[in-house]
Amino acid sequence: KNPYCITVEVIDCIGTRTHLSSYISTHAPSSTMVTYQHPPDEKQDLLNCCKVLAIALFGWLAVHIALLPFESGAFTPSNPDLDMNRNGSSLWDLETSKQRIVLIVGNNEVLQQNILQWTRAPHVLPSWAYPIPTREDLEALDYAAPPRYKSFDPLFATLRNDPFYYRPESTNNKMKPDVVESVVNLYKGKADSAWNSGKNLVIASAGARLDASALEKWIKTLPEGSSPEDVQVIVTYKSPRHQQLIQAWQTQQQQLGPNTKNTTLTEFVRTGQLKHHFDEMMNSLGSAEVFVKKGMQTIIIDEKGLQRERVDLSTAVGCLVLKVRCNTNGIVGDYHREVEPPKNVNGLDMSESKLKQIEKVLQDFDCGLFDILSKPSNVHFLYREALFRTCSALSRQITAKEAIRRIEAIAKSP
């Protein structure tokens, strides 16, 4: 038709109508007629604008709050907002020019191997030290360094009065006080030397899952001039949770040695051996709670989220915490990578049904710490995916003793 006609419905902020009219007059044919469906009242425009913004903001807040407990991030070394905890503080806010002590808790053998390699290569982590004594230093104290020795396990075993690495027979399952003091001083001397030279310290051990008493002992081994405020603790949360049960069983088999009759997973649980490994190898969140209550900055890495993003643990810790050289694809250069555990394991005799029941028990146990670990400002989550996914305000807390009892009952059932 001639003239052209355009009808515009405007619910927008002030000024849009002016810009729209100017655009039409410039680009449309000269005979075009424009009509508006409401009076050109600037106050009405402002009111409509505020209504739209208020509705949008309310909707965004509702969705954000609902999803907040399950926030997670993808690995992007250039992204400073990778991790946000419930209080809005970022992992990257923890970085200062001060010296740091990073304590990595858990059975992460490949990560320990990489850390040892990185700290011994001046061009990779020149400002970090991994201050472990030599095998000869330990053997001089009648300690047997563990196979492929590269961790702080002997130190933390000593702090827990665990004589596992001590060669002579102990009395009442405790080591002699002079031996304890000598081992602690050996590790502390190495840490003091590195710290006094201006280095940051990284410490890794499967045995660093400490109760409050052992934690106080470890704090006393910190270098002179440092404090718990200088410590960042990294705890890994493994899922499915029943995989930690399998890992605890396999670790026990390795400790028994080749000349000892191996037990099946069912025998391991039914004969009460689980309770000796539960806190050390299966209660990572309980360990995190101890560090959090002491006021230490605690980073919990959800390995399920790592798997989803196809990032291995060494990359997450190396790039985001220790700051090895990385690009958008991960670590630059060669490093030891995680190996997929074998699916068919000799002695793994539990049915899938029983493992699922055990998984439920362990998740219920974890949910008891949901409120404790979700609120403090010194807790940070990386790659949160499975952690607390099944928890709610109605989750009933069960103790470690009760969790072990239920798992044993499942193993004994037909």
C-alpha positions in Angstrom: 0.0 0.0 0.0 1.0 3.6 -0.4 1.6 5.2 2.1 3.3 2.4 4.2 1.9 1.9 7.7 3.7 0.7 10.8 2.2 0.1 14.2 4.7 -0.1 17.1 3.9 -1.4 20.6 6.4 0.2 23.0 7.0 -1.0 26.6 10.6 0.2 27.1 12.8 2.7 28.8 12.8 6.5 28.0 14.5 7.4 24.7 13.8 4.3 22.7 10.8 5.8 20.9 12.9 8.8 19.8 15.6 6.5 18.5 13.1 4.3 16.7 11.4 7.2 15.1 14.7 8.6 13.9 15.7 5.2 12.5 12.3 4.8 10.6 12.5 8.3 9.1 16.1 7.6 7.9 15.6 4.2 6.4 11.9 3.8 5.5 10.2 5.4 2.5 9.2 9.1 3.1 5.5 8.2 2.9 5.7 5.8 5.9 3.2 6.5 8.7 4.1 5.4 12.3 1.5 5.1 15.1 2.1 4.1 18.8 -0.4 2.1 20.8 0.0 4.1 24.0 0.4 7.9 24.6 4.0 9.1 24.4 4.2 9.7 28.2 7.7 9.6 29.5 6.5 9.0 33.1 4.6 5.9 31.9 7.7 4.8 30.0 9.8 5.0 33.2 7.2 3.1 35.2 7.0 0.3 32.6 10.8 0.2 32.5 11.0 -0.2 36.3 8.3 -2.9 36.3 10.2 -4.9 33.6 13.5 -4.6 35.4 12.0 -5.5 38.8 10.4 -8.7 37.3 13.6 -9.7 35.5 15.7 -9.1 38.7 13.3 -11.1 40.9 13.4 -14.0 38.4 17.2 -14.0 38.2 17.5 -14.0 42.0 15.0 -16.8 42.4 16.9 -19.1 39.9 20.3 -18.1 41.3 19.4 -18.8 44.9 17.8 -22.1 44.0 20.9 -23.3 42.1 23.5 -21.7 44.4 24.3 -24.9 46.4 25.3 -26.7 43.1 27.4 -24.0 41.4 30.5 -25.4 39.7 32.9 -24.1 37.2 34.7 -25.3 34.0 38.5 -25.1 33.8 39.6 -21.8 32.3 42.9 -20.6 33.6 42.2 -17.0 32.4 38.8 -16.9 34.2 39.3 -15.3 37.7 35.7 -16.1 38.7 36.1 -19.9 38.3 35.0 -20.7 41.8 32.4 -18.8 43.8 31.3 -20.1 47.2 28.0 -19.5 48.9 29.2 -16.2 50.3 30.5 -14.8 47.0 34.2 -14.9 47.8 36.4 -16.4 45.1 39.2 -18.8 45.3 41.3 -16.2 43.6 40.7 -13.8 46.4 43.0 -16.0 48.5 46.0 -15.1 46.5 48.4 -12.6 48.1 52.0 -11.7 47.9 52.5 -13.5 51.2 54.1 -17.0 51.4 51.6 -19.8 51.4 51.5 -23.4 52.7 49.2 -25.7 50.6 48.2 -28.9 52.3 46.8 -31.5 49.9 44.7 -34.2 51.7 43.9 -37.5 50.2 45.3 -40.6 48.5 46.4 -38.8 45.3 49.6 -40.6 44.2 49.8 -39.2 40.7 49.4 -35.7 41.9 52.1 -36.2 44.5 54.4 -37.5 41.8 53.7 -34.4 39.7 54.3 -32.0 42.6 57.6 -33.7 43.4 58.6 -33.3 39.7 57.5 -29.7 39.4 59.2 -28.5 42.6 62.5 -30.1 41.6 62.4 -28.4 38.2 63.4 -24.7 38.8 61.7 -23.5 35.6 58.3 -25.0 36.6 57.6 -24.0 40.2 60.7 -21.9 41.3 58.9 -20.4 44.3 57.6 -23.6 45.7 59.2 -26.4 47.8 58.1 -29.9 48.7 60.1 -30.3 51.9 60.4 -34.1 52.5 63.5 -35.7 54.0 65.4 -38.4 52.2 64.8 -42.1 52.6 68.2 -42.3 54.3 67.1 -39.7 56.9 64.1 -41.7 57.8 65.9 -45.0 57.9 68.4 -43.5 60.3 65.4 -43.2 62.8 64.4 -46.8 62.2 61.6 -45.7 59.9 60.8 -47.7 56.8 60.1 -45.3 54.0 57.0 -46.4 52.1 57.4 -47.9 48.6 57.9 -45.2 45.9 58.4 -42.8 48.8 57.4 -39.2 47.9 55.0 -38.0 50.5 54.5 -36.8 54.1 52.8 -40.0 55.1 55.4 -40.9 57.8 55.0 -37.5 59.4 51.2 -37.7 59.7 51.3 -41.3 60.8 53.6 -40.2 63.6 51.2 -37.3 64.6 48.4 -39.9 64.8 50.6 -42.2 66.9 50.3 -44.8 64.2 53.5 -47.0 64.2 52.9 -48.3 60.6 56.2 -47.0 59.3 58.2 -47.6 62.5 60.3 -50.8 62.4 60.7 -51.8 66.0 57.8 -53.4 67.9 55.8 -50.7 69.7 54.3 -50.8 73.1 50.5 -50.4 73.4 50.4 -49.4 69.7 52.3 -46.2 70.4 55.9 -45.2 69.5 58.5 -44.0 71.9 58.3 -40.2 72.6 61.9 -39.6 71.5 61.1 -41.3 68.1 58.0 -39.1 67.6 60.0 -36.0 68.5 62.9 -37.0 66.1 60.6 -37.6 63.2 58.6 -34.4 63.7 61.9 -32.4 64.0 63.2 -34.0 60.8 60.2 -32.8 58.8 60.0 -29.4 60.5 63.7 -28.8 59.8 63.2 -29.3 56.1 60.1 -27.0 56.2 61.9 -24.3 58.2 64.8 -24.2 55.7 62.6 -23.9 52.7 60.3 -21.3 54.3 63.2 -19.2 55.5 64.6 -19.1 51.9 61.3 -17.4 50.8 59.7 -20.5 49.3 56.0 -21.4 49.5 55.4 -24.9 50.8 53.3 -27.7 49.3 52.5 -30.7 51.5 50.6 -33.8 50.3 49.6 -37.0 52.2 46.8 -39.5 52.3 47.3 -39.5 56.0 46.6 -35.8 56.5 43.0 -36.5 57.4 43.4 -35.4 61.0 41.2 -35.1 64.0 41.4 -31.9 66.1 44.2 -33.3 68.4 46.4 -34.4 65.5 45.8 -31.1 63.7 47.1 -29.1 66.7 50.2 -31.3 66.6 50.7 -30.5 62.9 50.3 -26.8 63.4 53.2 -26.9 65.8 55.4 -28.3 63.0 54.7 -25.2 60.8 57.7 -23.1 60.1 58.7 -20.3 62.4 57.0 -17.1 61.4 54.0 -18.8 59.7 50.5 -19.4 61.1 47.3 -21.3 60.2 46.2 -18.2 58.3 48.9 -18.9 55.8 47.5 -22.4 55.1 45.3 -23.5 52.2 43.9 -27.0 52.5 42.8 -28.9 49.4 40.4 -31.8 50.0 39.2 -34.1 47.1 35.7 -35.5 47.1 35.6 -38.7 45.2 32.4 -40.1 43.7 30.8 -42.5 43.3 31.5 -42.8 47.0 31.7 -46.6 47.1 34.8 -46.3 44.9 36.6 -45.0 48.1 35.5 -48.2 49.8 37.2 -50.2 47.0 40.3 -48.0 47.2 40.5 -48.5 51.0 40.3 -52.3 50.5 43.0 -52.2 47.8 45.3 -50.1 49.9 45.0 -52.5 52.7 45.9 -55.4 50.4 49.0 -53.5 49.3 50.1 -52.8 52.9 49.8 -56.5 53.8 52.4 -57.4 51.2 52.7 -60.2 48.6 53.1 -63.0 51.1 49.9 -62.4 52.9 46.6 -64.0 51.8 44.4 -61.4 50.1 40.9 -60.9 51.3 37.9 -60.1 49.2 36.0 -56.8 49.5 33.2 -58.6 51.3 35.6 -60.1 53.8 37.3 -56.7 54.3 34.0 -55.2 55.3 32.5 -58.1 57.2 35.5 -58.8 59.4 35.6 -55.2 60.8 38.6 -54.0 58.9 36.7 -51.1 57.4 36.6 -49.1 60.6 40.4 -48.9 60.7 40.4 -47.2 57.3 37.2 -45.2 57.4 38.4 -41.9 58.8 41.7 -41.9 56.9 40.4 -42.9 53.5 36.7 -42.5 53.3 35.8 -39.4 55.4 37.3 -36.5 53.4 34.5 -34.1 54.3 35.0 -34.9 58.0 38.6 -33.9 57.5 37.5 -30.7 55.8 35.3 -29.9 58.7 38.3 -30.0 61.1 40.3 -27.6 59.0 37.3 -25.3 58.5 36.6 -25.0 62.2 40.3 -24.1 62.7 39.7 -21.1 60.3 41.9 -22.5 57.5 41.0 -21.7 53.9 39.7 -25.0 52.6 39.2 -25.9 49.0 37.0 -28.9 48.2 37.4 -30.3 44.7 34.6 -32.6 43.4 36.2 -35.2 41.2 32.9 -35.9 39.5 33.0 -32.3 38.2 36.5 -32.9 37.0 35.4 -35.9 35.0 32.5 -33.9 33.5 34.9 -31.2 32.3 37.6 -33.7 31.3 40.1 -32.2 33.6 42.4 -34.3 35.8 43.3 -33.4 39.4 46.9 -32.5 38.6 45.7 -29.9 36.1 43.1 -28.4 38.5 45.6 -28.1 41.4 48.6 -27.2 39.2 46.9 -24.5 37.2 44.5 -23.0 39.7 46.4 -23.3 43.0 50.1 -23.8 42.4 50.2 -21.8 39.2 52.3 -24.0 37.0 52.5 -22.8 33.4 49.1 -23.4 31.8 47.1 -22.4 28.7 43.4 -22.8 27.9 44.0 -26.5 27.3 45.7 -27.2 30.7 49.3 -27.7 31.8 52.0 -26.8 29.3 54.5 -29.5 29.0 54.6 -33.2 30.0 53.4 -34.5 33.3 52.1 -37.8 34.9 48.5 -38.3 34.0 45.8 -40.2 35.9 45.2 -43.8 34.7 41.7 -45.2 34.5 41.4 -47.8 37.3 40.7 -51.4 36.0 37.1 -52.3 36.0 37.7 -56.0 36.7 39.5 -56.3 40.0 40.4 -59.6 41.6 38.5 -60.1 44.8 35.9 -57.5 44.0 33.0 -59.8 44.8 30.2 -57.4 45.8 27.1 -57.2 43.5 26.1 -53.9 41.9 23.0 -53.9 44.1 25.0 -54.0 47.3 27.4 -51.3 46.1 24.4 -49.1 45.3 23.1 -49.6 48.8 26.5 -48.7 50.2 26.6 -45.6 48.0 23.3 -44.5 49.6 24.6 -44.9 53.1 27.8 -42.9 52.3 25.8 -40.1 50.7 23.5 -39.9 53.7 26.7 -39.7 55.9 28.0 -36.9 53.8 24.7 -35.0 54.0 25.3 -34.6 57.7 28.0 -32.0 56.9 25.9 -30.1 54.3 25.1 -27.1 56.6 28.5 -27.1 58.2 30.5 -26.9 55.0 28.0 -24.8 52.9 28.0 -21.7 55.0 31.5 -20.6 56.2 33.3 -18.0 54.1 36.6 -20.0 54.3 35.1 -22.9 52.3 35.5 -22.9 48.5 34.3 -25.4 46.0 35.8 -26.3 42.7 33.9 -28.2 40.0 31.0 -29.0 42.3 28.8 -31.7 40.6 28.0 -34.7 42.9 28.8 -33.1 46.3 25.6 -32.6 48.4 23.5 -33.2 45.3 21.2 -35.6 47.2 21.0 -33.5 50.4 18.2 -31.4 51.7 17.2 -29.6 54.9 15.5 -32.8 56.0 18.6 -34.9 55.7 19.2 -36.8 58.9 22.8 -36.8 60.1 24.3 -40.2 60.8 27.6 -40.8 62.6 30.6 -42.6 61.2 30.0 -45.5 63.6 26.4 -45.8 62.3 27.6 -45.6 58.6 30.1 -48.4 59.2 27.4 -50.6 61.0 25.1 -50.2 58.0 27.8 -51.0 55.5 28.8 -54.1 57.4 25.1 -55.2 57.6 24.8 -54.8 53.8 28.0 -56.9 53.3 26.7 -59.7 55.6 23.2 -59.8 53.9 22.5 -62.6 51.4 
